[in-house]
């Protein structure tokens, strides 16, 4: 009965292939896969991985590669074979890359030819594509596949490594059941439908693009386009050609699109759904986007890798009057705001967000102490500082570790950032606390300019909008801000560089 009742990640593709076998599932470059063809490719890839590399259920397989159709097929093949997929940031090198491969115990590394030389010596490697004998080449000869042990809902399917903005990355252990629950939450909260034509341009190793959009969209039978990256011109072309009407991007990418010289001139009227998340969207930026594209339905998506990663959504009809909010919990998520002792705080009071959900990870791979630290009293500690209002809407104030203690008073960096974003010369900013003899931590703004402005001008501008103690004591100008692949600014790196 276990198999009869189980729902697996690869199973969402199987059901779509049976409903609409000839419908286009995925486009990547010149290749187009119907749902029937994609389903067959996944089974063949599962047979290749297990047969050619002597892999068995529970073995870990790392994907260290760029976006492609082959990347998607490899993930689904691992899921079908009971292997545990380990998505790895293709920008990692040296010790950082070795750490993830070692910590996960990956038995095989799937990679692209241009990245293969970075893989530490002694690792078993197979090319995903663009090389003789690659996994994609092997799909030309269909091979039957019967799993050694059919995976079930409770089996691990992926290790989602956290971004490591405050410590070494930890592998969140995701089961098939947790991710399938998250897919249903995403479909319900984001209005994903078979008639949508989403474009997927963010890295597929990141949980947001893969698990909030690509897999849920495959579950509903939509036509998907995978891009190598968020190229503004290519996205505009797809929209104008009628091949894309739905786009997810972090605020940094939306900022880049809005600053693109063609943004005002291109016909983007067929773009219907705009999703943002992975980091906090500055309200002034959102206001500019909505003014340029008033017909566009904006959704704010919030969460973290450990919950699959979608936890809350602010829908397009909920933005008015609460654009700073990240919305309310999705279908399978229960959330509350607590103090340091885990006691729920009154609405309107800042505290840490905690979750209960079948979407949650099972803990951190081979890290029992870190697991016990975040799973306490039946709830998962998110590390996010937020306020909930009387209607159940959450507003993220900051990461708990990013709150600045200035002269004994706590300052939320987001509030200072929003004030600075209203200055026309500010392209991007990150506000951090730096050690200071007088203030304990001095509120410091790290700023990327698009027009000339002085530090005194920006500090004066912030003082017009904030209480004096919240205004920056110092402004540092940089050419760009350090980020991980999801667009999240690496404030720990900034603090280390500027201390």
N, C-alpha and C positions, 0 to 999 in steps of 0.2 A: 504493500500500500504506500510505502514511502515515495517511490517513483511516481505513482499515480497522483499524489497530492503535492509534489514538489513543483516549484517554479524556479527556473534557472535563467541566468542572464542570456545565454544563447537561445533559450526557448522563446524569448520575445521575438527573435528573428524568425524562428521556425513557424510561429503562428501567423506572422505577417506574410511569409512566403506561401503559406497554404491559402490565405485569404485572397491575395493579389499577386500571384506568381510572376506575371509579366510586367507589372508596374516597375518603373525605374526606382531603385533603392538608393544608389550612390553614383555620383559622378566624381571622378578625379582626373584632371587633365583630359586626355583623349579617351580614357576608359569609362565605360558605362556598365553598371551591374544591375540587372533586374533582381527582384527579390528571390526568384528561383535560382539564378546563377550565384548570387551571394551566399545563399544557403548551401549550395553544393560546394562552393569554394571553402566554406568554413569546415565542412566535414573532411574534405580532402586535406586541408591544412592540418587538422587535428591528427589525421593518419600519418602525415609527413613528420610532424613534430614527435609523435610518440614512436613511430616506426624507425625513423632515421636516427634518432638521438637517444633511444632507449629511456624515454621519460615516462614517469608513472604518476598517478594521482597524488597530489600534495607537493610534487616538485615545483620549484620556483623558476619562472622563465622571465628574464628581463627584456624589455623593449627599450632600446636606446636608439631612437630614430626620429626622423622628421615626420610630419603629417603625410599620410598617404592612405589609399585604399588598403594596401597591404598591412598597414599598422592596425586598422580596424579588424581585418580578417584574422590576424594573428591573435588579437585579444579574444575574439569570439571563439577561435579554435582552442585556445587555452581553456576557456570556460567549458567548452564541450568535452574536453579530454580530462577534466578534473585537475588541471594544472593551475598553479597560482601565478597570475600575471603580475609583474612588477614594472610599472611604467617609470621610466627614468628621464629626467630633464636632459635633453640633448645638448644643453649648454654646459653641463658638468664635465669636468676634466680632473685628471690627477687624483689627489687624495679624496676629493668629494665624490667622484665617480666610484672609486675603489671602495669607499665606505658603504655606499648603498648596495653594491654587488656583494660585498662581504657580509654585511649585516643581514641581508635578505637570504643569503645562501643560494643565490641564483645558480642553477645548473647549466643554463644556456643563455647566451646574450644574442638577441635578434637586433641587427643594426643595419644602417645604410653604409654603402661603401666609403663615403667621405668621412664617416665617423669611426670606422673600424680600427684605425691606427691608435685611437685614444683608449680603446679597451685594454685594461691591464693584461700583460702577458700571462699565458697559462689558462686563460678562460676559453671555454668552448664558444665559438661564434658562428652564426649563420647570417648571411645577408638576407634582408627582407625583400629587396628589389634591386633592379639596375645592376645586376652582376650575374655571371654564369652560376647556375646551381642555386639561385636565390629561392626563397619560399614562394615568391610570386611566380617564378618560372615553373616550379613544381606543380602549380595548380593547373597547368596545361594538360596533365594526364589525371583524370578523375580517379580517386582511390576510395574504396569503401572504408567506412570507419565504424567500429563497434567499441565503445568505451570499455576499458579494463574494469572500471567500477563507475557506474553512472553517478554523476554528482547530484546532490540534493540541495534543498534550500539552505540547510545549515552548514554546508561545506564552504570553505574559504575559496574565493575566486580572484581576489586582488589584494595586494598590499599598497595602499595609497599613502605615500610618504608625505608628511606634513612639509610645509614650505621651509621650515627651519629658520624663521626670522628671529627667534629668540634662543634657540638651542639647536643641537644636532637633530636632523630630521628623524621622525619616528614613523614606523610603518603601521598605519591603521589597518587592522585586519577586517576586510569586508567580506561578508558571506553573499552567496547568490540571493538569499532571501532579503537581506538588508538592501541591496541595490535594486531589486525588483520593487520593493515597497517604495523606494525613493523615486523610481521611474513613474509609478502611479501618482505619487505626490506632485511630481513635476508636470505630468500631463494635465492633471486636474487644476493646479494653481496657475499654470502658464497658458492654458487654452491651446495646447498643442493639438494639431489636427492633421488628418491625412492630406488635406488640400493645401497645406502650407509648403513653401519651398525654402527651407532654411539653408543658409550658408554657414559652414563651420570653418572658421579661420584661426581660432586660438589653438594652442598645442593640445593634441589629443592625449598626451600623457597627463594633462591636468584634469582633475575630476569634474570641473564645471562644464567644459566643452563636451567631454565624453558622456558624463552621467546625468547631466541636467538637460542636455539637448540632443546629441547624436543618438544615443541608445533609446531614449524615450521617443524620439521622432521615428526611429526604425520600428518601435513597438506599435505606433499608430499607422504605419504604412506610408509615410511622407516621402517626397523626393528630396534627397540630400545632396549638397555639393560640398566637397572637402577642398579647401585651399591650403597651400603651403604655409601661408601666414596672412595676417590682416592687411593686405595690400589695398589701399583705398581705391586706386584706379580700377583694379580688378573687381572689387565689390560694387563700385558704381556701374561698371559694365554689365555685371550680372543682373543688377536691379533693373537697368534700362532695357535689358533683353528679355525681361520677364522670367528669369531663372532663379531669382532670389527675392523673397518678400519678408524674410525673417532673419534677424541678425542678433547674435549675442556678442558683447565685447565689454571688457572692463573699462572703467572711466578713462584710463590713460589712452585707450584706443579711440573712444568716442571723442576725447579732446583732440586727438590727432586728425580724425575725420573732419571735425568741425573747423579745424585750422587749414585743411587742405584747400589749395587754390581753386579746385573744381567743385567744392562742396556747394557753393551758392548757385553754380551754373547748371549742374547736372539735374536731369529729371528723376527725382527720387520719389515720385508720387505713388508708385506701386509698392514701396516699402511699407509694410503694414504693422509689423511687430518689432519693437526694439527692446532688447533685454540687456540690463547692465548689472554688474555685481563684481565679486572677487575682491573689491576694495570699496571704500566709501566714495560715492559720487558727490563732488562739491555742488551745492545747490545752485550757485551762479552758472555753472557749466550746464546743468540740466535745464535751467531756464532758457539759456541761449539755444539749446537744441530744440526745445519745444516751440520756441518762437519761429525757428526756421522751418520746422516740420510739424505744423499743428495737427496734421491728420494722423501722425504716428502714435501708436499705442505703446507707452513705455511701461516696462515691468522692472521693478527692483528686486533682484534675487540675492538672498543673504544666507550664509551658512559657513560650513567648514568641512574639510576633508573627512573628519571623523563621523559625519552624519550623512555622507554620501554624494554631494555636500549640501543639498538644499534644505533649509530649515524654515525660512519665512519668505513671504512674497508681498510686495506692495503692487497691487494691480493698477491698470491705467485709470480706472474710475475712482481710485483712492488717493491720487496724488494731491489734489487740491487741498491746500491748508496743512498738508503734512509731508512735504517733499523731503524732509530730513529723515522720515521714518523708513524702516526696512520692512514694514508690513506686519502681518500676523502669521502665526505658524501654519504650515501646510498640513495636508490631510493626516499624515501619520506622525506628526510631531507634537509633543506637549512641551511647553516651555514656561518657565517662571523666572523671576528676578529675586536673588537672595543676597543676604549680607555674608560676611566672612565666616560666620558660624553655620551657614546654610539655611537661615530662617528667611522666609519670604518677606519682602519689604512691601510697604504700601505703594499703590500706583503713584507715579510721579517721583519716586525715589530711585536714585541710581544704585545699581547693584550688579552682581555677576549673573549672566544668563546661564541657566542649567536646563538640560533636556532629558526627556524620557521618550524613546522611540524605537520601533523595530528597524529603523534605518541606521541606527548607530553601529559603529564598529564593535568588534568583539574584544577590543583592547589593542595594545601595541605589540608588534612582533618582537618576541624575546626581550621585552622590557616590563617585567611584572611590577616594579616599583612605580614607574611612570603611569602604568595602567591603574594601579590602586590610588594614585594621587588624583586622577581625574574622575574616576568612578567612585562616588561617595554617597552613602545614604540613599542608594537607589536612583541617583541622578548623575548625569555627565556634566562636569564643570567645563564650560566653554572657554573661559579666559576673556570673554567679551563683556565690557561694562555697558549697560544699557538701562533705559527707562521704559516702563510700560505705562500706557495711559488707561483711562477708565474703559475705553472701547476695545482694549486688547492689542493695540498697535505698539510695536517695539521701535525704539529709536536708539541706535548704537551710539554711545558717547565716545568710546575709545576701547582699545585693548587694555586690559587691566594693567599690563606691564608698560603701557605707553603713557599712562597718566603722569603728568608732571607735578612734582611737589615743589612749588615755588614759595619760599618763605613760610613753609608750613601750611600753605593753602593749595588744594589740588586743582589743577588746570587741565581741562580736556583739550588735547591737541587739535581735535577736529574743529572745535569752535573757533580757534585762532586761524586755522587753515581756511575756513569758510569766509572769515573776515578779509583775509589777504586776497582770496580769489575775486573779490569784488573790485580790486584795483586793476585797471586795464592793462598795466604793464606785466602782470604776473601770468606766466604761462602755466607753471606748476609750482607747488610748494609742499614741503613736509615740515611739520613743527615737532621738535624734540626738546628734551631737557638735557642740558649739559651741566656737569658739576660746577658749583659756584660757592665760594666761601661765604658770601653774604646771603644768597637766596636758596642755598642747598642745591637747587637745580634752576638754572636760568632758562627761561622760555626762549628758544632759539629757532628762528625760521630759516630753513634752507630753501632757496628760491631759484627757479629757472625763469629768466626774463624773456619776453618777446619784444619789449620796447625798453628804452632807457628809463631807469629809476634808481634813486639812491636808497641806502639803508634808512636814513633818517626820514625820507618821504614815506617809505612803507611802514615804518614804526608809527609815524604820525597818523597814517591812514587807519592802522589797526586800532589806535587809541580812540579814534572817532567812533568806533563800533563796539569796543569792548571796555570793560572795566580796566583801569590802569594796570592792575597786577597781572592781567591776562595778556597784555600786549607784549610782543617780543622785546627782550632786552638786547638782542643781537640778531643781525641778518647776515647770512652767508650766501653768496651768489655762486652757483655752479652751472655747468653746461648741461648736465642731465642728472636725474636722480637714479640711484641704484634700485633695481626691481628684480623680483623673480618672474618667471614666465607667465604667471597669472596676472601680472600688472601690479602686484602688491609691492608697495615701497618698502625697502629693507631698512627700517629705522635703526635696527641694531647696528648695521654696517655704518650708517651715518654717524651714530654716536661713537663708534669705535674710531672712525676716521677723524672726527673733530675733537675728540677728547685729548 
